[in-house]
Amino acid sequence: MNDAPSTRREAREAAKRPRRLALPAFLAASIIYLEVLLRIGTDAPFANDGLLYIVLFAVAVALLVHLVAGLFAGRTRTIVVGVFLAVLTVVFASQFIYYEFFTTFYTVFSAMHGGQAAEFAGDVIVALRDNVLRILLLSLPFILFLVLRSRLSAGRRRATLGESGIVAILVVAVSAVALTALDRGDREPAGAYDLYYRTSEPVASVNRLGLLTSMRLDVQRTVLGFEPELAPPPVMVLPAQPSPTRPAESPGEEPVVYADNVMDIDFERLIAEADSDELRTMHQYFATREATAQNEHTGMFEGYNLVFITAEGYSHYAVDRELTPTLYEMTHEGFTFTDFYNPLWGVSTSDGEYVATTSVIPKSGVWSMYKSAANAMPFAMGNQLRQDGYTTFAYHNHTYDYYRRDLSHPNLGYEYKGLGNGLEIPETWPSSDLDMIDVTTADYVGDEPFHAYYMTVSGHMQYNFFGNYIAAKNRDLVEGLPYTEAGRAYLATQIELDRALELLMRRLEEAGVADRTLIVMSADHYPYGLDIDEIDDLAGHEVDRTFELYKSSLIIYAKGMEPAVIDRPASSLDILPTVSNLMGLEFDSRLLMGRDIFSDAEPVVIFANRSFLTDKGRYDSATREFTPAEGVEVPEDYRRRVSEEIDRQFYFSTMILDRDYYATVLDR
């Protein structure tokens, strides 16, 4: 008789065991559901090994949350799980909206410095409105938990020590399985192992590891610092190459031998005096890196004034003889680059500026331009030309301290003005590039030699006629065009840029300096404010998402120059060394990651996920496919050799930023 109550208690406990398993199963299913839903909303491949890691890490996280929740009883346990699911919903929804804006995911650093994003609150509201269904779907796990919470709580008591111990062992075991799978799996660049231990690229990381794991790694690296598991890739010692020559133009004339674009740097001494293996490795790498040689274009624009523009959202789709005649003239009567790309980096506009103005690959997870404000930046055009006696100004027709340009741009060698810091123009959204040019040219056109740098904003999304002042202003000029409404609105914003350039040319003409002023312009990134089908509509065909999506326009133009067409692959990383060579400036091409486009160096376009494009073919790191160019015979180890050098460029670009390397190597 005395055994009856004990038997009933055992029966009740046995009945509750399946219910106790319901919570971790629900949490794991919720995380997997959210990861898959986010995955569907990106352009990255859906079916790859990332699905395995999503499941394994989701189970580990679910068990961990279950372990923590088990420390509490009753209502408190319900609150703990509910808060976790609420936070999870907010994180996935906010990352989805961020991806909709920028086609990448935000990092912890960006979130910590994201107060300025309030300036785009109207755009965020529009994005939320346009994606209500997706947000509701992302909220489904939290809603289901609220409905089913009594069934998922599994009793009022706390978990016993033995129960908690079993769950803890399971967390460790599942995590070990995931890490073993990583260790034995794909170790290619931008693969799961590479992203977990060695590198960081948000879109590739979310695709290969899942959002939760990517954000956990980001937090770890932000708080604890990040050193790659492996030493930097081995330095490739290059054989000596003969200096390029220009053939003699007439009988008896000696051929011209071109020198390398290098500076007098004693790398042997620097290697001997290095105070760490890390710094020694940097010196060894840059000492053995192949320099680019001077060429027939060296000094072509020596002594010219320079206007350098990074244009918001600009692309070759904006170049039209009738619609944007000044852009058309500059594109076709200067150097015409038929195979130029603006790869998208993690911090969109700021990283786009950083690449174009420094020829260094941005460090993932931080604002590289902002971080460079504390470093020596001797190769930035402002600093190079100021040293040669130029007056140097920089302008931005948006809030002056956005992305902390108030710190970075003076460090690049400029007297800097933006809204709120000396640039007085009407505050519309977006602001007018035409207004900016109108009030700034008087600063410099009468004070030769001069250099002006502009970061424009008229081309900013959202591309519509009700919330975009510039698009609405120029709406009548695009009404009859056969494109989507968003496509027409985008072109309307580019008309403002065209009119700004028209005014710039007129002011240069009036000052009598147009024929000795070089104008250089490229975009910060492709117009990702357009949906991909809207870009297809502008292009007139389905655009390749891996490479062609980032194809763009580079303008290098001076009045009266002889036009030329350049068919070599090139990117924004190549702008700084190309312009430095054209202007005959002293610089060291070994210390820049881009190449002078006119040199005989092998061209390579590098993308954030370590895909690449050269004159011999293209490599898609997401699919692991290398496609040779038509009619080109490619050496067997070519793809591997290029990928290894790209790994080095990413690594040493980060070290340039982290170690303030230019200050060390140039003793400044």
C-alpha positions as CSV (number, residue, x, y, z in Angstrom):
1,M,0.0,0.0,0.0
2,N,2.8,2.4,0.8
3,D,4.3,2.0,-2.6
4,A,1.2,3.4,-4.4
5,P,2.0,7.1,-4.0
6,S,5.6,6.5,-5.1
7,T,4.3,4.6,-8.1
8,R,1.9,7.4,-9.0
9,R,4.7,10.1,-8.7
10,E,7.0,8.0,-11.0
11,A,4.2,7.7,-13.5
12,R,3.6,11.4,-13.5
13,E,7.3,12.1,-13.9
14,A,7.5,9.6,-16.8
15,A,4.6,11.4,-18.4
16,K,6.4,14.7,-18.2
17,R,9.6,13.5,-19.8
18,P,8.3,13.9,-23.4
19,R,7.1,17.4,-22.4
20,R,10.5,18.3,-21.2
21,L,11.9,17.3,-24.6
22,A,9.3,19.5,-26.3
23,L,11.1,22.8,-25.3
24,P,14.5,22.1,-26.8
25,A,12.9,20.5,-29.8
26,F,10.7,23.6,-30.3
27,L,13.7,25.9,-29.8
28,A,15.8,24.0,-32.3
29,A,13.0,24.0,-34.9
30,S,12.5,27.7,-34.3
31,I,16.1,28.6,-35.0
32,I,16.3,26.3,-38.0
33,Y,13.1,27.8,-39.4
34,L,14.4,31.4,-38.9
35,E,17.8,30.6,-40.5
36,V,16.1,28.9,-43.5
37,L,13.7,31.8,-43.9
38,L,16.5,34.3,-43.9
39,R,18.5,32.1,-46.3
40,I,15.6,32.1,-48.8
41,G,15.7,35.9,-48.7
42,T,19.3,36.2,-49.8
43,D,21.1,35.8,-53.1
44,A,23.6,33.2,-51.7
45,P,23.3,29.6,-52.7
46,F,20.6,27.7,-50.7
47,A,21.8,24.1,-50.9
48,N,25.3,23.7,-49.6
49,D,27.1,22.5,-46.4
50,G,25.7,25.5,-44.6
51,L,22.5,23.7,-44.0
52,L,24.4,21.0,-42.0
53,Y,26.1,23.6,-39.8
54,I,22.8,25.5,-39.3
55,V,21.2,22.4,-38.0
56,L,24.1,21.4,-35.7
57,F,24.6,24.8,-34.2
58,A,20.8,25.3,-33.9
59,V,20.6,22.2,-31.8
60,A,23.5,23.3,-29.6
61,V,22.0,26.7,-29.0
62,A,18.6,25.2,-28.3
63,L,20.1,22.8,-25.7
64,L,22.0,25.7,-24.1
65,V,18.9,27.8,-23.8
66,H,17.0,24.8,-22.4
67,L,19.9,24.3,-19.9
68,V,19.7,28.0,-18.7
69,A,15.9,27.9,-18.6
70,G,16.1,24.8,-16.4
71,L,17.7,26.8,-13.7
72,F,14.4,28.5,-13.1
73,A,10.9,27.2,-12.4
74,G,7.3,28.0,-13.5
75,R,6.7,31.6,-14.8
76,T,10.3,32.7,-14.6
77,R,11.3,29.8,-16.9
78,T,8.6,30.9,-19.4
79,I,9.9,34.5,-19.3
80,V,13.5,33.4,-19.9
81,V,12.5,31.4,-23.0
82,G,10.1,34.1,-24.2
83,V,12.7,36.8,-23.9
84,F,15.2,34.6,-25.9
85,L,12.6,34.1,-28.7
86,A,11.7,37.8,-28.7
87,V,15.3,38.8,-29.0
88,L,15.8,36.2,-31.7
89,T,12.9,37.6,-33.7
90,V,14.2,41.2,-33.4
91,V,17.7,40.1,-34.5
92,F,16.5,38.1,-37.6
93,A,14.0,40.8,-38.6
94,S,16.5,43.6,-38.3
95,Q,19.1,41.7,-40.2
96,F,16.6,40.9,-42.9
97,I,15.7,44.6,-43.2
98,Y,19.4,45.6,-43.2
99,Y,20.0,43.0,-46.0
100,E,17.1,44.5,-48.0
101,F,18.9,47.9,-47.8
102,F,22.5,47.0,-48.2
103,T,22.6,43.3,-49.5
104,T,24.8,42.5,-46.5
105,F,24.4,41.9,-42.8
106,Y,25.3,44.4,-40.0
107,T,28.1,43.6,-37.6
108,V,28.4,44.3,-33.9
109,F,30.6,47.2,-34.6
110,S,28.1,48.8,-36.9
111,A,25.3,48.2,-34.4
112,M,27.3,49.9,-31.7
113,H,27.9,52.9,-33.9
114,G,24.5,52.9,-35.6
115,G,22.9,55.9,-33.9
116,Q,23.1,57.9,-37.1
117,A,20.9,55.3,-38.8
118,A,18.0,57.2,-37.2
119,E,18.4,59.7,-40.1
120,F,17.0,56.9,-42.4
121,A,14.0,56.1,-40.2
122,G,11.6,57.0,-43.0
123,D,13.4,54.5,-45.3
124,V,13.2,51.8,-42.6
125,I,9.5,52.4,-42.1
126,V,9.0,51.9,-45.9
127,A,11.1,48.7,-45.8
128,L,9.0,47.4,-42.9
129,R,5.8,48.2,-44.7
130,D,6.9,46.5,-47.9
131,N,8.0,43.4,-46.0
132,V,5.1,42.9,-43.5
133,L,4.5,39.3,-44.5
134,R,8.2,38.3,-44.1
135,I,8.3,40.0,-40.6
136,L,5.1,38.2,-39.6
137,L,6.7,34.9,-40.7
138,L,9.8,35.7,-38.8
139,S,7.7,36.3,-35.7
140,L,5.9,33.0,-36.0
141,P,8.0,31.0,-33.5
142,F,7.6,33.7,-30.8
143,I,3.8,33.8,-31.4
144,L,3.6,30.0,-31.2
145,F,5.5,30.0,-28.0
146,L,3.0,32.5,-26.5
147,V,0.2,30.2,-27.5
148,L,1.8,26.9,-26.4
149,R,3.8,28.1,-23.4
150,S,2.0,26.1,-20.8
151,R,2.7,22.8,-22.8
152,L,6.3,23.8,-23.4
153,S,7.2,24.7,-19.8
154,A,7.3,21.0,-18.7
155,G,6.5,21.4,-15.0
156,R,7.0,24.0,-12.4
157,R,10.1,22.6,-10.7
158,R,13.7,23.4,-11.6
159,A,15.8,20.9,-13.4
160,T,17.7,18.5,-11.1
161,L,21.5,18.6,-11.1
162,G,21.5,15.3,-13.0
163,E,19.1,16.6,-15.7
164,S,21.2,19.7,-16.1
165,G,24.3,17.6,-16.3
166,I,22.9,15.5,-19.1
167,V,21.8,18.6,-21.1
168,A,25.3,20.2,-20.6
169,I,26.9,17.0,-21.9
170,L,24.6,17.1,-25.0
171,V,25.6,20.8,-25.6
172,V,29.2,19.8,-25.6
173,A,28.7,16.7,-27.7
174,V,26.7,18.5,-30.4
175,S,29.2,21.3,-30.5
176,A,32.0,18.8,-30.9
177,V,30.2,17.2,-33.8
178,A,29.8,20.6,-35.5
179,L,33.5,21.5,-35.0
180,T,34.6,18.0,-36.2
181,A,32.5,18.5,-39.3
182,L,34.1,21.9,-39.8
183,D,37.6,20.4,-39.4
184,R,37.0,17.6,-41.9
185,G,35.0,19.7,-44.3
186,D,35.7,22.3,-47.0
187,R,38.8,24.4,-46.3
188,E,38.6,26.5,-49.5
189,P,38.5,30.3,-49.2
190,A,35.1,31.5,-48.0
191,G,34.3,28.0,-46.9
192,A,32.8,27.1,-43.5
193,Y,36.2,26.3,-41.9
194,D,37.8,29.5,-43.3
195,L,34.9,31.7,-42.1
196,Y,34.8,30.1,-38.7
197,Y,38.5,30.3,-37.9
198,R,40.3,32.6,-40.3
199,T,38.2,35.2,-42.0
200,S,35.0,37.3,-41.8
201,E,32.6,38.2,-44.5
202,P,29.0,38.6,-43.4
203,V,27.1,37.3,-46.3
204,A,29.3,34.2,-46.9
205,S,29.4,33.6,-43.1
206,V,25.7,33.6,-42.8
207,N,25.4,31.3,-45.8
208,R,28.0,28.8,-44.6
209,L,27.5,29.0,-40.8
210,G,24.1,30.6,-40.1
211,L,23.2,34.0,-38.7
212,L,23.4,33.0,-35.0
213,T,26.9,31.5,-35.3
214,S,28.1,34.4,-37.4
215,M,26.9,36.9,-34.9
216,R,28.4,34.9,-32.0
217,L,31.8,34.8,-33.7
218,D,31.5,38.6,-34.4
219,V,30.8,39.3,-30.7
220,Q,33.7,37.1,-29.7
221,R,36.1,38.8,-32.1
222,T,34.8,42.3,-31.1
223,V,35.2,41.7,-27.4
224,L,38.3,39.5,-27.3
225,G,40.1,40.6,-30.5
226,F,40.6,38.3,-33.5
227,E,43.7,36.5,-34.5
228,P,43.4,34.0,-37.3
229,E,43.9,30.4,-36.2
230,L,46.6,30.0,-38.8
231,A,49.7,32.2,-39.5
232,P,49.3,34.4,-42.6
233,P,49.7,32.5,-45.9
234,P,53.3,31.9,-46.9
235,V,54.9,34.7,-48.7
236,M,55.5,34.0,-52.4
237,V,59.0,34.9,-53.5
238,L,58.8,36.2,-57.0
239,P,61.6,35.7,-59.5
240,A,63.2,38.9,-60.8
241,Q,61.4,40.2,-63.9
242,P,63.1,42.3,-66.7
243,S,62.0,45.9,-66.7
244,P,59.4,46.6,-69.4
245,T,60.4,48.7,-72.4
246,R,58.8,50.8,-75.0
247,P,60.1,49.9,-78.5
248,A,62.1,52.5,-80.4
249,E,59.9,54.7,-82.5
250,S,62.6,55.3,-85.3
251,P,65.8,53.6,-86.5
252,G,68.7,54.3,-84.2
253,E,66.6,55.4,-81.3
254,E,67.1,53.6,-78.0
255,P,64.1,51.8,-76.5
256,V,62.7,53.4,-73.3
257,V,63.2,51.2,-70.2
258,Y,60.5,51.9,-67.6
259,A,61.4,52.0,-63.9
260,D,59.1,50.5,-61.2
261,N,56.8,52.7,-59.2
262,V,58.6,52.1,-55.9
263,M,60.1,54.3,-53.1
264,D,63.4,54.0,-51.4
265,I,62.5,51.6,-48.6
266,D,65.2,49.6,-46.9
267,F,63.3,46.4,-46.3
268,E,66.4,44.5,-45.2
269,R,66.9,46.9,-42.4
270,L,63.3,46.9,-41.4
271,I,63.2,43.1,-41.3
272,A,66.4,43.0,-39.1
273,E,64.9,45.6,-36.7
274,A,61.3,44.2,-36.6
275,D,60.2,43.9,-33.0
276,S,57.8,41.0,-33.7
277,D,57.3,38.1,-36.0
278,E,54.1,39.7,-37.2
279,L,55.8,42.9,-38.3
280,R,58.8,40.9,-39.8
281,T,56.3,38.9,-41.9
282,M,54.7,42.1,-43.2
283,H,58.1,43.5,-44.3
284,Q,59.0,40.2,-46.0
285,Y,55.6,40.2,-47.9
286,F,55.8,43.7,-49.1
287,A,59.5,43.4,-50.0
288,T,58.9,40.5,-52.3
289,R,55.6,41.7,-53.8
290,E,55.8,42.5,-57.4
291,A,55.8,46.2,-58.2
292,T,54.0,47.8,-61.2
293,A,56.2,49.5,-63.7
294,Q,55.9,53.0,-65.1
295,N,54.6,53.1,-68.6
296,E,53.7,55.3,-71.5
297,H,50.9,56.8,-69.4
298,T,53.1,57.8,-66.5
299,G,52.9,61.5,-65.9
300,M,50.3,62.0,-68.7
301,F,48.5,64.5,-66.3
302,E,51.5,65.7,-64.3
303,G,50.8,69.1,-62.7
304,Y,47.1,68.9,-63.5
305,N,44.4,69.9,-61.0
306,L,42.4,66.9,-59.8
307,V,38.7,66.6,-59.0
308,F,38.0,63.1,-57.6
309,I,34.4,62.0,-57.0
310,T,32.9,59.0,-55.3
311,A,29.3,59.1,-56.5
312,E,26.5,57.5,-54.5
313,G,24.9,54.6,-56.3
314,Y,26.3,55.6,-59.7
315,S,26.6,53.0,-62.5
316,H,26.9,52.7,-66.2
317,Y,23.1,52.4,-66.4
318,A,23.1,56.2,-65.8
319,V,25.2,57.0,-68.9
320,D,22.9,58.1,-71.7
321,R,23.6,60.5,-74.6
322,E,20.3,62.4,-74.2
323,L,19.4,61.9,-70.5
324,T,22.9,62.6,-69.0
325,P,24.9,64.2,-71.7
326,T,27.8,65.3,-69.4
327,L,28.3,61.8,-68.1
328,Y,28.1,60.5,-71.6
329,E,30.8,63.0,-72.8
330,M,33.2,62.2,-69.9
331,T,32.7,58.5,-70.4
332,H,33.3,58.4,-74.1
333,E,35.7,61.3,-74.6
334,G,38.1,60.2,-71.8
335,F,39.3,56.7,-71.0
336,T,36.5,54.3,-71.6
337,F,36.8,51.3,-69.2
338,T,34.7,48.4,-70.6
339,D,35.3,45.9,-67.8
340,F,35.3,47.9,-64.6
341,Y,33.7,46.7,-61.3
342,N,32.6,48.2,-58.0
343,P,32.6,45.2,-55.6
344,L,30.3,45.6,-52.6
345,W,32.1,45.5,-49.2
346,G,30.7,45.1,-45.7
347,V,30.1,48.8,-44.8
348,S,28.7,49.8,-48.2
349,T,29.4,53.5,-48.9
350,S,32.2,54.0,-46.3
351,D,34.1,50.9,-47.5
352,G,33.5,51.9,-51.1
353,E,35.2,55.2,-50.3
354,Y,38.0,53.5,-48.4
355,V,38.8,51.2,-51.3
356,A,38.8,54.0,-53.9
357,T,40.8,56.5,-51.8
358,T,43.4,54.1,-50.2
359,S,43.7,51.0,-52.5
360,V,43.5,48.8,-49.4
361,I,40.9,46.0,-48.8
362,P,38.6,47.0,-45.9
363,K,38.8,45.0,-42.7
364,S,35.5,43.1,-42.1
365,G,33.6,43.9,-38.9
366,V,34.7,47.6,-38.5
367,W,34.5,50.9,-40.2
368,S,37.9,50.8,-41.9
369,M,37.8,54.4,-43.0
370,Y,37.0,55.6,-39.5
371,K,39.7,53.4,-38.0
372,S,42.2,54.8,-40.5
373,A,41.8,58.2,-39.0
374,A,44.4,57.4,-36.4
375,N,46.9,56.1,-39.0
376,A,49.4,57.6,-41.4
377,M,47.7,57.6,-44.9
378,P,50.5,58.9,-47.1
379,F,49.1,57.6,-50.4
380,A,45.7,59.2,-50.2
381,M,45.5,61.8,-53.0
382,G,44.9,64.6,-50.5
383,N,48.1,63.8,-48.7
384,Q,50.1,63.1,-51.8
385,L,49.0,66.3,-53.6
386,R,49.2,68.5,-50.5
387,Q,52.8,67.5,-50.1
388,D,53.3,68.8,-53.7
389,G,51.8,72.2,-52.9
390,Y,48.2,71.6,-53.9
391,T,45.3,73.2,-52.0
392,T,43.1,70.2,-51.0
393,F,39.4,70.2,-50.1
394,A,36.8,67.5,-49.4
395,Y,33.0,67.8,-49.4
396,H,30.0,65.7,-48.6
397,N,26.4,66.9,-49.0
398,H,25.1,64.9,-46.0
399,T,25.7,65.1,-42.2
400,Y,29.4,66.0,-41.9
401,D,30.2,63.4,-39.2
402,Y,28.3,60.5,-40.7
403,Y,30.7,57.5,-40.6
404,R,33.0,59.9,-38.7
405,R,34.2,61.5,-41.9
406,D,35.0,64.5,-39.7
407,L,38.0,62.5,-38.5
408,S,38.9,60.3,-41.5
409,H,38.8,62.9,-44.3
410,P,41.1,65.5,-42.7
411,N,43.5,62.6,-42.1
412,L,43.4,61.9,-45.8
413,G,44.8,65.4,-46.3
414,Y,41.7,67.5,-46.8
415,E,40.1,70.6,-45.5
416,Y,36.7,69.0,-45.0
417,K,33.1,70.4,-45.2
418,G,29.8,68.7,-44.8
419,L,26.3,69.6,-43.7
420,G,26.7,71.2,-40.3
421,N,30.4,71.9,-40.8
422,G,30.7,74.7,-43.3
423,L,28.7,73.3,-46.3
424,E,25.6,75.6,-46.5
425,I,23.0,74.1,-48.9
426,P,19.2,73.3,-48.5
427,E,18.8,70.2,-46.3
428,T,16.6,67.9,-48.4
429,W,16.7,64.1,-48.6
430,P,18.7,63.3,-50.5
431,S,20.6,66.6,-50.8
432,S,21.5,68.0,-54.2
433,D,24.9,67.4,-55.8
434,L,24.2,70.4,-58.0
435,D,23.8,72.6,-54.9
436,M,27.0,71.2,-53.5
437,I,29.0,72.0,-56.6
438,D,27.4,75.4,-56.8
439,V,28.7,76.6,-53.4
440,T,32.1,74.9,-53.3
441,T,33.9,75.6,-56.6
442,A,34.8,79.1,-55.5
443,D,36.9,77.5,-52.7
444,Y,39.5,76.2,-55.2
445,V,39.2,77.1,-58.9
446,G,41.2,80.3,-58.5
447,D,44.0,78.6,-56.4
448,E,46.0,76.3,-58.6
449,P,47.2,73.7,-58.3
450,F,44.1,72.3,-56.5
451,H,42.5,69.0,-55.6
452,A,38.9,68.6,-54.6
453,Y,37.3,65.4,-53.4
454,Y,33.5,64.9,-53.4
455,M,31.4,62.2,-51.8
456,T,27.9,62.8,-53.4
457,V,24.5,61.8,-52.0
458,S,21.9,62.7,-54.7
459,G,21.9,59.1,-56.0
460,H,20.9,57.6,-52.7
461,M,17.9,55.2,-52.3
462,Q,15.0,54.8,-51.8
463,Y,14.2,55.1,-55.5
464,N,10.6,56.4,-55.6
465,F,8.9,59.7,-56.3
466,F,7.2,60.3,-53.0
467,G,10.1,60.1,-50.5
468,N,13.1,60.9,-52.6
469,Y,13.4,64.7,-53.1
470,I,15.9,64.4,-56.0
471,A,13.9,61.8,-57.9
472,A,10.7,63.9,-57.5
473,K,12.6,67.0,-58.6
474,N,13.6,65.4,-61.9
475,R,10.5,63.2,-62.4
476,D,9.3,65.0,-65.6
477,L,12.6,64.2,-67.3
478,V,12.1,60.4,-67.0
479,E,8.3,60.0,-67.3
480,G,8.4,58.5,-70.8
481,L,11.2,56.0,-70.2
482,P,10.3,52.3,-70.6
483,Y,11.5,51.2,-67.2
484,T,9.9,50.3,-63.8
485,E,9.0,53.2,-61.5
486,A,12.0,52.5,-59.3
487,G,14.3,52.4,-62.4
488,R,13.0,55.8,-63.6
489,A,13.4,57.2,-60.1
490,Y,17.0,56.0,-60.0
491,L,17.8,57.6,-63.3
492,A,16.1,60.8,-62.1
493,T,18.6,60.9,-59.2
494,Q,21.5,60.4,-61.6
495,I,20.3,63.4,-63.7
496,E,21.1,65.5,-60.7
497,L,24.7,64.2,-60.7
498,D,24.9,64.9,-64.4
499,R,23.8,68.5,-63.9
500,A,26.3,68.9,-61.1
501,L,29.1,67.7,-63.4
502,E,27.8,70.1,-66.1
503,L,28.1,73.0,-63.6
504,L,31.5,71.8,-62.5
505,M,32.7,71.9,-66.1
506,R,31.3,75.3,-66.7
507,R,33.0,76.7,-63.6
508,L,36.3,75.2,-64.7
509,E,35.8,76.7,-68.1
510,E,35.0,80.1,-66.7
511,A,38.1,80.0,-64.5
512,G,40.2,79.0,-67.5
513,V,41.4,75.7,-65.9
514,A,39.3,73.1,-67.6
515,D,42.0,71.9,-70.0
516,R,44.4,71.3,-67.1
517,T,42.0,69.6,-64.7
518,L,41.7,65.8,-64.4
519,I,38.3,64.5,-63.4
520,V,38.1,61.0,-61.8
521,M,34.8,59.5,-60.8
522,S,33.5,56.1,-59.7
523,A,30.7,54.7,-57.5
524,D,30.8,53.7,-53.9
525,H,28.8,50.6,-54.8
526,Y,26.2,49.4,-57.4
527,P,22.6,50.7,-56.9
528,Y,21.5,48.1,-54.5
529,G,18.5,50.2,-53.7
530,L,17.0,48.6,-56.8
531,D,15.6,45.1,-56.6
532,I,17.4,42.7,-58.9
533,D,14.5,42.5,-61.3
534,E,14.6,46.3,-61.6
535,I,18.3,46.1,-62.4
536,D,17.5,43.5,-65.0
537,D,15.0,45.9,-66.5
538,L,17.6,48.7,-66.8
539,A,20.1,46.3,-68.2
540,G,17.7,44.9,-70.7
541,H,18.6,41.3,-69.8
542,E,19.0,39.1,-66.7
543,V,22.1,40.2,-64.9
544,D,24.6,37.7,-63.6
545,R,24.4,37.9,-59.8
546,T,28.0,37.0,-59.1
547,F,30.0,39.3,-61.3
548,E,27.9,41.4,-63.7
549,L,25.8,42.8,-60.9
550,Y,28.9,44.8,-59.7
551,K,29.9,46.0,-63.2
552,S,30.1,49.8,-63.3
553,S,31.7,52.9,-64.8
554,L,35.0,54.6,-64.1
555,I,35.5,58.1,-65.5
556,I,39.0,59.4,-66.1
557,Y,38.6,62.6,-68.2
558,A,40.3,65.8,-69.1
559,K,39.2,68.3,-71.7
560,G,41.0,67.8,-74.9
561,M,42.6,64.4,-74.1
562,E,42.7,61.8,-76.7
563,P,40.0,59.2,-76.0
564,A,41.0,55.5,-75.5
565,V,39.2,52.3,-74.8
566,I,40.6,50.0,-72.0
567,D,39.3,46.4,-72.1
568,R,41.2,45.0,-69.1
569,P,39.4,43.9,-66.0
570,A,39.7,46.6,-63.3
571,S,38.0,47.7,-60.1
572,S,37.8,50.5,-57.6
573,L,40.8,49.1,-55.8
574,D,42.9,50.1,-58.8
575,I,41.9,53.8,-58.9
576,L,44.5,55.2,-56.6
577,P,47.6,53.6,-58.1
578,T,46.3,54.4,-61.6
579,V,45.7,58.1,-60.9
580,S,49.0,58.4,-59.0
581,N,50.8,57.0,-62.0
582,L,48.9,59.3,-64.5
583,M,49.9,62.3,-62.4
584,G,53.5,61.2,-62.1
585,L,53.5,61.1,-58.3
586,E,56.0,59.2,-56.2
587,F,54.4,56.2,-54.6
588,D,55.2,52.6,-53.8
589,S,53.0,50.2,-55.8
590,R,54.1,47.3,-53.6
591,L,52.2,48.8,-50.6
592,L,48.9,49.1,-52.4
593,M,46.5,46.3,-53.1
594,G,45.3,47.6,-56.4
595,R,47.3,47.8,-59.6
596,D,47.8,50.7,-62.1
597,I,45.4,49.7,-64.8
598,F,47.8,50.8,-67.6
599,S,50.7,48.7,-66.2
600,D,51.6,45.3,-67.5
601,A,50.6,43.7,-64.2
602,E,48.1,40.8,-64.3
603,P,44.7,42.3,-63.8
604,V,42.5,40.9,-61.0
605,V,39.1,42.0,-59.6
606,I,38.6,40.9,-56.0
607,F,35.2,40.5,-54.4
608,A,34.4,40.4,-50.7
609,N,33.6,36.7,-50.7
610,R,37.0,36.0,-52.4
611,S,35.5,35.4,-55.8
612,F,37.7,36.9,-58.5
613,L,37.8,37.8,-62.1
614,T,40.9,38.2,-64.3
615,D,41.7,38.2,-68.0
616,K,42.1,34.4,-67.9
617,G,38.8,33.6,-66.2
618,R,36.5,34.0,-63.2
619,Y,36.2,32.1,-60.0
620,D,32.9,31.9,-58.0
621,S,33.8,31.0,-54.4
622,A,30.2,30.2,-53.5
623,T,30.0,27.4,-56.1
624,R,33.8,26.6,-56.2
625,E,33.7,26.9,-60.0
626,F,36.5,28.5,-62.1
627,T,35.4,29.3,-65.7
628,P,38.3,30.0,-68.1
629,A,37.9,32.9,-70.5
630,E,37.1,31.9,-74.0
631,G,40.1,30.8,-76.0
632,V,42.5,31.1,-73.0
633,E,44.7,28.2,-71.8
634,V,45.0,28.4,-68.1
635,P,47.8,26.7,-66.1
636,E,46.7,23.9,-63.9
637,D,47.5,25.7,-60.6
638,Y,46.3,29.1,-61.7
639,R,43.1,29.3,-59.6
640,R,44.8,28.1,-56.5
641,R,47.7,30.6,-57.0
642,V,45.4,33.5,-57.5
643,S,43.3,32.6,-54.5
644,E,46.3,32.3,-52.2
645,E,47.5,35.7,-53.2
646,I,44.0,37.1,-52.6
647,D,44.2,35.6,-49.1
648,R,47.4,37.4,-48.6
649,Q,45.9,40.7,-49.8
650,F,43.0,40.4,-47.3
651,Y,45.3,39.5,-44.5
652,F,47.9,42.2,-45.1
653,S,45.3,44.8,-45.8
654,T,43.9,44.2,-42.2
655,M,47.5,44.4,-40.9
656,I,48.1,47.7,-42.6
657,L,45.1,49.1,-40.8
658,D,45.7,47.4,-37.4
659,R,49.4,48.1,-37.2
660,D,49.5,51.5,-38.8
661,Y,52.0,50.0,-41.2
662,Y,52.6,53.0,-43.4
663,A,53.8,55.0,-40.4
664,T,56.4,52.2,-39.7
665,V,57.5,51.5,-43.2
666,L,57.8,55.1,-44.3
667,D,58.9,56.4,-40.8
668,R,56.2,59.0,-40.6
